[in-house]
Amino acid sequence: MLKIVPDPPLHSKDSSLSLEDLLIEISEYLVCALTVSQQTVLLHVKPPGQVLTLAAMHEIEHARTLVEVALSRLQPQH
């Protein structure tokens, strides 16, 4: 059977994660949240059930964009 929703990223409680690693983990969680939202829209075909989910998808997409911008601004640390 084909999996529709990706597995959430493995959460590490290691406080020594770099900012870049944290942003990547956040981005992976946002991908999962967006996928779940997309599936919810497909399940609720009538507008009242879709409105809040579509709004949530919009916010998730913008949050993911901000994470990608933050990642692009990080200086590689070697």
Phi and psi in degrees as a GROMACS rama.xvg file:
@    title "Ramachandran Plot"
@    xaxis  label "Phi"
@    yaxis  label "Psi"
@TYPE xy
-78.1061  128.747  LEU-2
-77.4407  130.546  LYS-3
-88.5964  -41.286  ILE-4
-103.964  128.7  VAL-5
-69.1224  155.527  PRO-6
-67.621  141.672  ASP-7
-66.6251  155.293  PRO-8
-63.3758  154.407  PRO-9
-70.6251  121.212  LEU-10
-84.6169  128.165  HIS-11
-109.155  126.66  SER-12
-89.5977  13.1785  LYS-13
-70.9624  117.034  ASP-14
-75.4719  -3.2167  SER-15
-92.0907  9.51442  SER-16
-64.1918  142.615  LEU-17
-76.3202  164.139  SER-18
-58.6993  -39.7244  LEU-19
-62.1612  -44.4923  GLU-20
-63.1208  -40.1581  ASP-21
-63.9441  -43.0283  LEU-22
-65.07  -37.7748  LEU-23
-64.8643  -42.3331  ILE-24
-64.0672  -41.4068  GLU-25
-60.658  -43.9188  ILE-26
-60.3714  -39.9716  SER-27
-66.3122  -39.0857  GLU-28
-64.6073  -38.7291  TYR-29
-66.1441  -36.3572  LEU-30
-61.4768  -43.7608  VAL-31
-62.6148  -45.4902  CYS-32
-62.5229  -39.875  ALA-33
-65.982  -40.3718  LEU-34
-63.5394  -43.7851  THR-35
-62.06  -42.413  VAL-36
-62.6239  -42.2516  SER-37
-61.9072  -40.6962  GLN-38
-67.4438  -35.1918  GLN-39
-65.5442  -38.9416  THR-40
-61.3671  -39.7611  VAL-41
-67.8969  -30.9085  LEU-42
-77.86  -33.9352  LEU-43
-104.116  90.9251  HIS-44
-81.157  -12.4981  VAL-45
-91.3477  141.729  LYS-46
-50.0727  -42.0548  PRO-47
-59.1439  -33.9496  PRO-48
-78.9013  -15.7087  GLY-49
-97.3237  -25.3722  GLN-50
-57.1889  -51.817  VAL-51
-68.2701  -35.1088  LEU-52
-66.8093  -41.8223  THR-53
-63.9981  -37.6234  LEU-54
-64.7882  -42.5162  ALA-55
-62.8095  -41.8254  ALA-56
-59.5076  -41.692  MET-57
-60.0775  -45.9139  HIS-58
-66.9939  -39.2706  GLU-59
-62.9033  -43.474  ILE-60
-61.5685  -40.6833  GLU-61
-69.2492  -38.776  HIS-62
-62.875  -41.023  ALA-63
-65.0327  -38.4824  ARG-64
-61.6221  -43.0405  THR-65
-63.775  -38.6437  LEU-66
-63.8178  -42.4744  VAL-67
-63.6727  -38.7946  GLU-68
-64.4898  -43.8806  VAL-69
-61.3736  -42.4451  ALA-70
-62.5208  -39.2064  LEU-71
-68.9047  -22.9244  SER-72
-89.3782  -11.4999  ARG-73
-69.1091  138.918  LEU-74
-84.9892  132.121  GLN-75
-59.7764  133.108  PRO-76
-107.728  109.304  GLN-77
